[in-house]
Amino acid sequence: MGTDLTMTPGRVHGHRRGPAPRVVALLLALLLAGCGGAATPEPAPAAAYNGTDVMFLQMSLEYIAQGDRVVSPAARRAADPRIRALATELGGQWAAEAATMRRWLTGWQQPASADPDAGAHAGHGDLHSLRPSDIAELTAAKGGDFDRTAVSLLLGHLHNCVEVARMESAGGRYPPARDLAGRMTVARQSQIQRLLGLAA
């Protein structure tokens, strides 16, 4: 009986327990390695986007920031309720678009601001930014003058937004950005038509 392994619990149990810690340790190591890889998102491959995509997002974010300086006071101060409604609409659309643009740029590890070098946007020199003097004029205007100034500034500004979106549609590579540019073009063109009606 003393030589029967089945009757010697210490030896049998010891024999069966031997590999278990090594197997468990190996499994834990594999699981932790897998979890560690999943916790760090990989940036989008360079082939997924190109320089036009980056420029479109950066320039659009800049135009959104400029446009907010017109639509924010217009939503509060315009005498014409149609201007207030359009300004509120633009503000909401721009906020949603800007959040998406920043998320893409962050995923690509690209800065949210465009290169300040004037040569960085060669070919887009005809797109003029809103100047401090434009905002000063809007701030000082009252009543009907305020409405006319807001409409005039927004017409020029939205035209620039459309041109930047068309640049993306023509030369961008990232499909979601091209889709966004198409939607922005349609929306801005509709808003330009509404502003032209108000200007008339």
N, C-alpha and C positions, 0 to 999 in steps of 0.2 A: 504493500500500500504506500510505503514511503517514497517509492520511485514512480508512482503514477502521477503525471503532470496534472491530470484533471482534478486530482485531490489536493493539489498544492496551490491554493488560491494566490499566495504571494507571487509565485513564479509565473502562473498563467496571467494574472492581472498585470504583473509587471511587463510581461511579454506583449500583451495587447495594448498597454498604455504607451509603450515606447515610441511608436511613430506618430502618435496623435499630436503632441506638442509641435513637432516639426511641420506636420501638414497644416495645422491651424495657423502657425506663424507664416508659412508660405502663402496661404490664402489671404491672410490679413495684409501681407505686404502687397499682393497683387491688387486687392481691393483699394488700399490706400493710394497706390500708384494711379489707379484708374480715376479715383475721386480727385486726386491732385491735378490731373490733366484736365478734367472737366471744369474745375473751378476757375481756370484762367482762359478767357475767351481768346481765340486766335484772331488777329486782325485780318481784314479782308485781303485776299491776294491782290497784288498790284494789277493783275490782268482784269480784275473785276471793275476797275474804274480807271479814268485817265485824267490828264490835267484839266481838260474842259469841265469834267464833273466837279473837280475841286474848285475851279474858278467860279463856276456857276453858283455853287453853294456859298462860297465866301462873299461874292459880290451881292448875292441875294440877301444874305444876312446884313450886309452893310446898308442896302437899300431899305430893308425892313426897319432897321434902326432909324434911318433918316425919315422914312415915311411916318413912323410913329410920332414924330415931332409935329406932324401936321394933323393926323387923324385924332390924336389924343385931345388937343384943344377943340378941334372941329366937332367931335362927338358931344362936347359940353356947351360950346359957345355959338355954334351956327344958328342963325335965326330960322333958316329953312329946315324943317324936320326931315326932308329927303336927304339933305347933306349930313345931318346928324346920323341918320340910319345907315347911310353908305359908309361913313367914317367908322361907325361901330362894327359894321360887317367886315371892313378891311382889317381893323384891329384884331378881330377874332381869327380871321384867316391867316394873317401874318404870324400870330402867336403859334398857331398849330404848325405852320410851315417851318418856322424857325426852330421849333423843338425837333422836328424830323431832320432838318439840315444839320443841326449840331450833333445829333446822335450819329449820323453817317460820318461826319468828319472825325468825331471821336473814335469811331470804329476803325477808320482808316489811319488813325494817328496823324491827322492833318490839323493845322491850326484853324481856328474859326475866323481869323482875320486874314485878309488878303495881303500880299506883299505890298508895302507902301511905296516901293519903287515905281515910278511912273511908267517904266518900260514893261512892267509885269503884265499890263493889260493892253499891249499894243493891238490896235485895231478896234479898241473900244473907247478911243479918246473923244468920240462924239457924244458919249453918255455923260451928262453933267450931273453932279451931285447937287443936292439942295445946299445952298450956301447959308452961312449964319445970317447974312442980310435978308434972305428970304424968310427965315423964321422970325427975325426981328420985325419985318414988315407985317407978318401975320399976327404977331403978338400985339402990335400997336393998333391994328385995324379994329373997327367996331361996326356992328350992325351989318348992313348990306356990303360994306367994303370988306369986312371979314369974310363973308360968304364968297364974294368974288375972288378974293385972294386965295382962299382955301381951294376953291375949284380949279383955279389956274395952276397952282402949285401941284395939285394932285394929278392933273392932266399930264403935265410934263413928267412927273415922277412915275406914273403908271406906264407911260410910253417906254421909259427906260427899263422898267421891270419886264415888259414884254420883250424887248430886244435881248435882254440877258437870258430870258427863258428860251427864246428862239436859238440863241447861240448853243444852248445845251441840247436842244432837239436836233440841231444840225451836226454837232460834233461830239456829244457825250457818249460814254460807253456803258455806264451803269444803268440798267433798265429801269429800276424804280425812280432814279433821278430824272430820266427822260420822261417817264410817265408823269411825274410831278410837274415838270416843266410844261408839258402839254396841258395839264389841268390849269396851271397858273395862267397860261396864255389865254385860254378860253375865258377864265374868270375875269382877268384884267381887261380884256377887250370889251366884255359886257359892261364892266364898270366904267370904262372910258366912254362908251356910248351913253351911259346914264349921265355922266358928268357933262358931256357935250350938250345933252338936252337941258341940263340945268344952266349951262353957260349961255345958251340961246335965250 
